Amino acid sequence: MTETVRDLKEKTGPQLTAAPVGTVLIGTPGGNFYLPRTAGATYSTYRDIRKDPTTALVRTLITSGIVSAGWSTEKDDDAPDDWRVFIQGQMKAVRAALVEAAVLGGVDFGWSPFEKCFRVEGGRIVIDKVKPLLQDITNIFVDARGNFTGFDQPWGQSVFVPFGDGRSAASRALLFPWRVEGTNWYGYPLLENVRDVFAKWTTAEEHAETFDEKVAGSRLVVYYPPGKTKVDGVDTPNETIAQTIIDTLDASGSVGVPTTVANYVDALDKRSTGWRIESIRDKGPAPVTLERLEYLDVLKVRGMGMPERTILHGAQEGAKAGSETAQTFAIRNLEAMASYVAKIVNAFLVDQLLTLNYGPDAKGRVYVVASPIQDETREFLADIAADVLKSQPSLADMDSIFDYVGIPKSADTVKPSPGEGETG
């Protein structure tokens, strides 16, 4: 074996696409380097995008699906059960808020920073809080190889929140980087996928409003006979009078009709004068504008990793097979995100608690597992089925519920069809 331990160690530096390391990283005391955020929009822009109704709906579906699924706490066969009970209690207290902030931070900004705070209680080191940090005022620091080393918040006196191997309470930084490329721990936000679409949708909506204001509504069409009409004692060409009426309408939306012309208009029922003013009402925005807005809404949903059939069109159109396929894809996507959150929590929070309280050998022997979202749905429907059986079974399609939940059907619970013990 000719290689030495030194030869086997990491040699490459930070993996960033923005610029060479020497011009991007600014040296800081302690061997840490400021990692600049060089890609994407401002946080203010992302906050504007997430106010969009379609985007807000997708954000809600993502977080509600993941948060509601919950965690189970499991252990290795030889691990004491009181370790599992301890971790279960610690995670129960922080899980919902932690998961929601971690997921939304990834959706909106590409990363979610937290500060882990501990206290001593009953002779154990327990979680005091897992404090979400605001991305706008938090910087990521790395070492010379690009490995994450902690957060810095330069408010007044700079505060550094260190990240370590999780063996001591001094390891305080908790980072959820989403869709990371290289060692750019700021990640890639889902909202970046819809930023351009959102801008186009806003422009299309502005055009639609302009159409509504300037085109939709009542318009006058002026018909006039050849020749001239006396206006204030002056022979005036009829086309000049008609053009004056049209120009006045374009300028102000209202029109003043000369008295002589008005008299002709009033006399239309009595004799034919050749003058006629008609009102035409438009019926709303051009169909192409509405179609474009709808198409851009579809792109927003797709850009955030969800099939639009499950959100925008599932109830109106779409065959059962296609709808079920889309729902399965959406569920699998959410389950992958939920598993990622659990993985980070195990590595940098659960293992830390185990090590601090039970020693280094406890690391990895108790862990949280994100519950399958589909199983949670089945449990919910199973509860409904049980309630329906106790009250009014005729109010629901029990066969469908039993098939989905997986409850075996028997002659006592399944209503016979006509010709099988019952007349139609």
C-alpha positions as CSV (number, residue, x, y, z in Angstrom):
1,M,0.0,0.0,0.0
2,T,1.8,3.1,-1.3
3,E,-0.8,5.7,-0.3
4,T,-0.4,7.5,3.0
5,V,-3.3,8.7,5.1
6,R,-2.4,12.2,3.9
7,D,-2.8,11.2,0.3
8,L,-6.4,9.8,1.0
9,K,-7.7,13.1,2.5
10,E,-9.9,15.6,0.7
11,K,-8.0,17.8,-1.7
12,T,-10.6,19.8,-3.6
13,G,-11.9,23.2,-2.4
14,P,-15.4,24.6,-2.2
15,Q,-17.6,23.6,-5.1
16,L,-19.2,26.7,-6.4
17,T,-20.3,27.8,-9.9
18,A,-20.4,31.5,-9.3
19,A,-16.7,32.4,-9.4
20,P,-13.3,31.1,-8.4
21,V,-12.9,30.4,-4.7
22,G,-10.2,33.1,-4.2
23,T,-12.5,35.9,-5.3
24,V,-15.7,34.6,-3.7
25,L,-14.7,33.7,-0.2
26,I,-13.7,36.3,2.3
27,G,-11.4,35.1,5.1
28,T,-12.7,35.3,8.7
29,P,-11.0,34.5,12.1
30,G,-11.0,30.9,13.1
31,G,-10.5,29.4,9.7
32,N,-14.1,30.0,8.6
33,F,-15.1,31.6,5.3
34,Y,-18.1,33.6,4.4
35,L,-20.2,31.8,1.8
36,P,-21.8,34.4,-0.4
37,R,-25.3,33.9,-1.7
38,T,-24.8,34.6,-5.4
39,A,-27.8,33.1,-7.2
40,G,-31.5,33.6,-7.3
41,A,-33.8,36.5,-6.4
42,T,-34.0,38.6,-3.3
43,Y,-35.8,37.2,-0.3
44,S,-38.3,40.1,-0.7
45,T,-39.1,38.8,-4.3
46,Y,-39.7,35.3,-3.0
47,R,-42.1,36.6,-0.4
48,D,-44.1,38.4,-3.1
49,I,-44.3,35.2,-5.1
50,R,-45.6,33.2,-2.2
51,K,-48.5,35.6,-1.9
52,D,-49.8,34.4,-5.3
53,P,-53.0,32.3,-4.6
54,T,-51.9,29.3,-6.7
55,T,-48.4,29.3,-5.2
56,A,-49.9,29.7,-1.7
57,L,-52.2,26.7,-2.3
58,V,-49.3,24.5,-3.3
59,R,-47.2,25.6,-0.3
60,T,-50.1,24.8,2.0
61,L,-50.6,21.3,0.5
62,I,-46.8,20.5,0.8
63,T,-46.5,21.5,4.4
64,S,-49.9,20.2,5.6
65,G,-49.2,16.8,4.0
66,I,-45.7,16.5,5.6
67,V,-46.5,17.9,9.0
68,S,-49.7,15.9,9.5
69,A,-48.0,12.6,8.7
70,G,-46.0,12.7,11.9
71,W,-42.9,10.7,13.1
72,S,-42.5,7.4,14.8
73,T,-39.5,6.8,17.1
74,E,-37.7,3.5,16.7
75,K,-34.6,1.9,18.1
76,D,-32.1,-0.9,17.6
77,D,-33.0,-4.2,19.2
78,D,-30.3,-3.9,21.9
79,A,-30.9,-0.2,22.7
80,P,-32.7,0.5,26.0
81,D,-36.3,1.4,25.7
82,D,-35.9,4.4,28.0
83,W,-33.6,6.0,25.3
84,R,-36.5,5.7,22.8
85,V,-39.0,7.1,25.3
86,F,-36.6,10.1,26.0
87,I,-36.1,10.9,22.3
88,Q,-39.8,10.5,21.6
89,G,-40.7,13.0,24.2
90,Q,-38.0,15.5,23.0
91,M,-39.1,15.3,19.4
92,K,-42.8,15.5,20.2
93,A,-42.3,18.9,21.7
94,V,-40.6,20.4,18.7
95,R,-41.6,18.3,15.7
96,A,-44.5,20.2,14.1
97,A,-42.9,23.7,14.3
98,L,-39.5,22.4,13.3
99,V,-40.8,20.4,10.3
100,E,-43.0,23.3,9.0
101,A,-40.2,25.8,9.2
102,A,-37.7,23.4,7.6
103,V,-40.0,22.6,4.7
104,L,-41.2,26.1,4.0
105,G,-37.6,27.5,4.2
106,G,-36.7,25.0,1.5
107,V,-39.7,25.8,-0.6
108,D,-39.3,29.6,-0.3
109,F,-35.6,30.2,0.0
110,G,-33.7,26.9,-0.6
111,W,-32.4,26.6,3.0
112,S,-33.6,26.6,6.6
113,P,-31.3,27.7,9.4
114,F,-31.9,26.9,13.1
115,E,-30.1,27.5,16.4
116,K,-30.3,24.5,18.8
117,C,-30.8,25.7,22.4
118,F,-30.4,23.3,25.4
119,R,-31.0,23.2,29.1
120,V,-30.4,20.8,32.0
121,E,-33.6,19.2,33.4
122,G,-33.7,16.2,35.8
123,G,-30.0,15.5,35.3
124,R,-30.4,15.3,31.5
125,I,-29.6,17.7,28.7
126,V,-32.8,18.5,27.0
127,I,-34.0,20.7,24.2
128,D,-34.9,24.2,25.3
129,K,-35.9,25.3,21.8
130,V,-35.0,24.8,18.2
131,K,-35.0,28.4,17.1
132,P,-35.7,29.2,13.4
133,L,-33.3,31.9,12.1
134,L,-34.3,34.5,9.5
135,Q,-32.5,33.9,6.2
136,D,-32.3,37.6,5.5
137,I,-29.9,38.3,8.5
138,T,-28.1,34.9,8.6
139,N,-24.9,34.0,6.8
140,I,-23.5,30.6,6.2
141,F,-19.8,29.9,6.9
142,V,-17.6,27.1,5.6
143,D,-14.1,25.9,6.0
144,A,-11.4,25.9,3.3
145,R,-12.9,22.8,1.7
146,G,-16.4,24.1,1.6
147,N,-17.7,22.1,4.6
148,F,-20.5,23.8,6.6
149,T,-19.1,25.3,9.9
150,G,-21.9,27.5,11.2
151,F,-24.0,30.6,11.0
152,D,-23.1,34.2,11.6
153,Q,-25.6,37.0,12.3
154,P,-23.9,40.4,12.0
155,W,-26.4,42.5,14.0
156,G,-24.4,44.9,16.1
157,Q,-21.8,42.6,17.6
158,S,-21.4,39.6,15.2
159,V,-22.7,36.3,16.7
160,F,-21.3,33.0,15.4
161,V,-23.4,29.9,15.8
162,P,-21.0,26.9,15.5
163,F,-21.7,23.6,13.8
164,G,-19.8,20.6,15.0
165,D,-19.9,16.8,15.1
166,G,-22.8,16.8,17.5
167,R,-20.8,15.4,20.5
168,S,-21.2,18.5,22.7
169,A,-23.8,21.2,23.5
170,A,-21.5,23.6,21.8
171,S,-22.7,22.3,18.5
172,R,-25.5,24.8,18.0
173,A,-26.2,25.2,14.3
174,L,-28.8,23.1,12.5
175,L,-29.0,23.5,8.7
176,F,-31.5,22.1,6.2
177,P,-30.1,22.7,2.8
178,W,-32.5,21.8,-0.1
179,R,-31.5,20.8,-3.6
180,V,-27.8,21.6,-3.1
181,E,-25.4,21.8,-6.0
182,G,-21.8,21.2,-5.0
183,T,-21.1,22.9,-1.7
184,N,-23.5,25.8,-2.1
185,W,-25.4,25.2,1.1
186,Y,-27.9,28.0,0.3
187,G,-29.6,25.4,-1.9
188,Y,-32.2,26.0,-4.6
189,P,-35.7,27.2,-3.7
190,L,-38.8,25.8,-5.4
191,L,-40.1,29.3,-5.8
192,E,-37.1,30.0,-8.2
193,N,-38.8,27.6,-10.6
194,V,-41.9,29.8,-10.8
195,R,-40.2,33.2,-10.6
196,D,-40.3,33.8,-14.3
197,V,-43.8,32.3,-14.6
198,F,-45.0,34.6,-11.8
199,A,-43.7,37.6,-13.7
200,K,-45.4,36.5,-16.9
201,W,-48.7,35.8,-15.0
202,T,-48.5,39.3,-13.4
203,T,-48.0,40.9,-16.8
204,A,-50.9,38.9,-18.3
205,E,-53.2,39.9,-15.4
206,E,-52.3,43.6,-15.9
207,H,-53.2,43.3,-19.5
208,A,-56.5,41.7,-18.6
209,E,-57.3,44.5,-16.2
210,T,-56.4,47.1,-18.9
211,F,-58.7,45.3,-21.3
212,D,-61.5,45.3,-18.7
213,E,-61.1,49.0,-17.9
214,K,-60.6,50.4,-21.4
215,V,-62.4,48.0,-23.7
216,A,-65.0,46.1,-21.7
217,G,-68.2,48.0,-21.0
218,S,-70.4,50.2,-23.2
219,R,-69.1,51.9,-26.4
220,L,-70.9,54.1,-28.9
221,V,-71.0,53.7,-32.6
222,V,-71.9,56.8,-34.5
223,Y,-73.8,56.5,-37.9
224,Y,-74.2,59.7,-39.9
225,P,-75.7,60.7,-43.3
226,P,-73.7,62.4,-46.1
227,G,-73.9,66.1,-46.2
228,K,-73.8,68.9,-43.6
229,T,-75.7,69.9,-40.6
230,K,-76.1,73.4,-39.1
231,V,-74.3,73.6,-35.7
232,D,-74.7,76.9,-34.0
233,G,-75.8,78.5,-37.3
234,V,-72.7,77.1,-39.2
235,D,-73.0,74.4,-41.9
236,T,-70.7,71.6,-40.5
237,P,-69.8,68.4,-42.4
238,N,-71.5,65.4,-40.7
239,E,-68.3,63.4,-40.7
240,T,-66.7,66.3,-38.6
241,I,-69.5,66.1,-36.1
242,A,-69.2,62.3,-35.9
243,Q,-65.5,62.5,-35.4
244,T,-65.9,65.1,-32.6
245,I,-68.3,62.7,-30.9
246,I,-65.8,59.8,-31.3
247,D,-62.8,61.9,-30.1
248,T,-64.7,63.0,-27.0
249,L,-65.6,59.4,-26.2
250,D,-61.9,58.2,-26.5
251,A,-60.7,61.0,-24.3
252,S,-63.1,60.9,-21.5
253,G,-65.5,58.0,-21.9
254,S,-68.4,60.4,-22.1
255,V,-69.7,62.4,-25.0
256,G,-71.4,65.7,-25.6
257,V,-73.8,65.7,-28.6
258,P,-74.6,69.0,-30.3
259,T,-78.2,70.1,-29.7
260,T,-79.1,69.9,-33.4
261,V,-77.8,66.4,-33.7
262,A,-79.6,65.4,-30.5
263,N,-82.8,66.6,-32.0
264,Y,-82.2,64.4,-35.1
265,V,-81.5,61.4,-32.8
266,D,-84.7,62.0,-30.8
267,A,-86.6,62.2,-34.1
268,L,-85.4,58.7,-35.3
269,D,-88.7,57.1,-34.4
270,K,-90.6,59.7,-36.4
271,R,-88.6,59.9,-39.6
272,S,-85.3,58.6,-41.1
273,T,-82.5,61.2,-40.7
274,G,-79.5,59.0,-41.3
275,W,-78.1,59.7,-37.8
276,R,-77.9,56.8,-35.4
277,I,-75.9,56.2,-32.2
278,E,-75.8,52.6,-30.9
279,S,-74.4,51.2,-27.6
280,I,-72.3,48.1,-27.8
281,R,-71.3,46.1,-24.7
282,D,-68.3,43.8,-24.7
283,K,-68.6,40.5,-22.8
284,G,-65.3,40.4,-20.9
285,P,-61.6,39.7,-21.4
286,A,-60.4,38.0,-24.6
287,P,-60.4,34.2,-24.3
288,V,-56.7,34.1,-25.2
289,T,-55.9,36.1,-22.0
290,L,-57.9,33.8,-19.8
291,E,-56.3,30.7,-21.4
292,R,-52.8,32.2,-20.9
293,L,-53.5,32.9,-17.2
294,E,-54.8,29.3,-16.7
295,Y,-51.7,27.9,-18.4
296,L,-49.3,29.9,-16.3
297,D,-51.2,28.7,-13.2
298,V,-50.5,25.2,-14.3
299,L,-46.8,26.0,-14.7
300,K,-46.7,27.3,-11.2
301,V,-47.9,24.0,-9.8
302,R,-45.5,22.0,-12.0
303,G,-42.6,24.2,-11.0
304,M,-43.2,23.4,-7.4
305,G,-42.9,19.7,-8.0
306,M,-46.6,18.8,-8.0
307,P,-48.8,17.4,-10.8
308,E,-51.4,20.0,-11.7
309,R,-54.1,17.2,-12.0
310,T,-54.1,16.7,-8.2
311,I,-54.7,20.4,-7.6
312,L,-56.3,22.3,-10.5
313,H,-58.1,19.7,-12.7
314,G,-58.5,16.5,-10.7
315,A,-62.1,17.1,-9.8
316,Q,-63.4,18.3,-13.2
317,E,-61.6,16.3,-15.8
318,G,-59.2,13.4,-15.7
319,A,-59.8,9.7,-15.7
320,K,-59.6,7.7,-12.5
321,A,-56.3,6.0,-13.5
322,G,-54.6,9.3,-14.4
323,S,-55.8,11.0,-11.2
324,E,-54.6,8.1,-9.0
325,T,-51.2,8.2,-10.8
326,A,-50.9,11.9,-10.2
327,Q,-51.9,11.5,-6.5
328,T,-49.3,8.7,-6.0
329,F,-46.6,10.9,-7.5
330,A,-47.5,13.8,-5.3
331,I,-47.5,11.6,-2.2
332,R,-44.2,10.0,-3.0
333,N,-42.7,13.5,-3.5
334,L,-44.0,14.6,-0.1
335,E,-42.7,11.5,1.5
336,A,-39.2,12.0,0.1
337,M,-39.2,15.6,1.5
338,A,-40.4,14.3,4.9
339,S,-37.7,11.6,5.0
340,Y,-35.1,14.2,4.2
341,V,-36.1,16.3,7.2
342,A,-36.0,13.2,9.4
343,K,-32.6,12.3,8.1
344,I,-31.1,15.7,9.1
345,V,-32.9,15.7,12.5
346,N,-31.4,12.2,13.2
347,A,-27.9,13.2,12.2
348,F,-27.6,16.5,13.9
349,L,-30.2,16.6,16.7
350,V,-31.2,13.1,17.8
351,D,-27.7,11.8,17.7
352,Q,-26.5,14.9,19.7
353,L,-29.1,14.3,22.4
354,L,-28.1,10.6,22.6
355,T,-24.4,11.4,22.8
356,L,-24.8,14.1,25.4
357,N,-27.0,12.0,27.7
358,Y,-25.9,8.4,27.1
359,G,-22.4,8.6,25.7
360,P,-20.9,8.2,22.2
361,D,-21.9,4.5,21.9
362,A,-25.6,5.6,21.9
363,K,-25.2,7.5,18.6
364,G,-27.5,6.2,15.9
365,R,-29.2,3.6,18.0
366,V,-32.5,5.6,18.4
367,Y,-34.0,7.5,15.4
368,V,-37.1,9.1,14.1
369,V,-38.9,7.8,11.0
370,A,-41.3,9.9,8.9
371,S,-44.6,8.1,8.7
372,P,-45.9,7.2,5.2
373,I,-48.4,9.9,4.2
374,Q,-50.6,7.3,2.4
375,D,-50.8,5.2,5.5
376,E,-51.9,8.2,7.5
377,T,-54.7,8.7,5.0
378,R,-55.8,5.0,5.3
379,E,-55.9,5.4,9.1
380,F,-58.0,8.5,8.8
381,L,-60.5,6.7,6.5
382,A,-60.5,3.6,8.7
383,D,-61.7,5.8,11.6
384,I,-64.4,7.2,9.4
385,A,-65.5,3.7,8.3
386,A,-65.7,2.6,12.0
387,D,-67.8,5.6,12.9
388,V,-70.1,5.1,9.9
389,L,-70.6,1.4,10.8
390,K,-71.7,2.5,14.3
391,S,-74.2,5.0,13.1
392,Q,-75.7,5.2,9.6
393,P,-73.9,2.7,7.2
394,S,-76.4,3.6,4.4
395,L,-74.9,7.1,4.2
396,A,-71.6,6.0,2.6
397,D,-70.2,3.8,-0.1
398,M,-68.8,1.3,2.3
399,D,-67.4,-1.0,-0.4
400,S,-65.1,1.8,-1.7
401,I,-63.9,2.7,1.8
402,F,-63.2,-0.9,2.7
403,D,-61.3,-1.4,-0.6
404,Y,-59.1,1.6,0.0
405,V,-58.5,1.1,3.7
406,G,-58.0,-2.7,3.3
407,I,-60.7,-3.9,5.6
408,P,-61.8,-7.4,4.6
409,K,-65.5,-7.6,3.6
410,S,-67.9,-10.2,4.8
411,A,-71.5,-11.1,4.4
412,D,-72.3,-9.3,7.6
413,T,-70.8,-6.0,6.5
414,V,-71.4,-5.9,2.7
415,K,-74.8,-5.1,1.4
416,P,-75.8,-7.8,-1.1
417,S,-76.5,-6.8,-4.7
418,P,-79.9,-7.4,-6.3
419,G,-80.3,-11.1,-7.1
420,E,-78.1,-12.2,-4.2
421,G,-80.4,-12.4,-1.3
422,E,-82.2,-9.1,-2.0
423,T,-84.8,-8.0,-4.6
424,G,-84.0,-5.0,-6.7
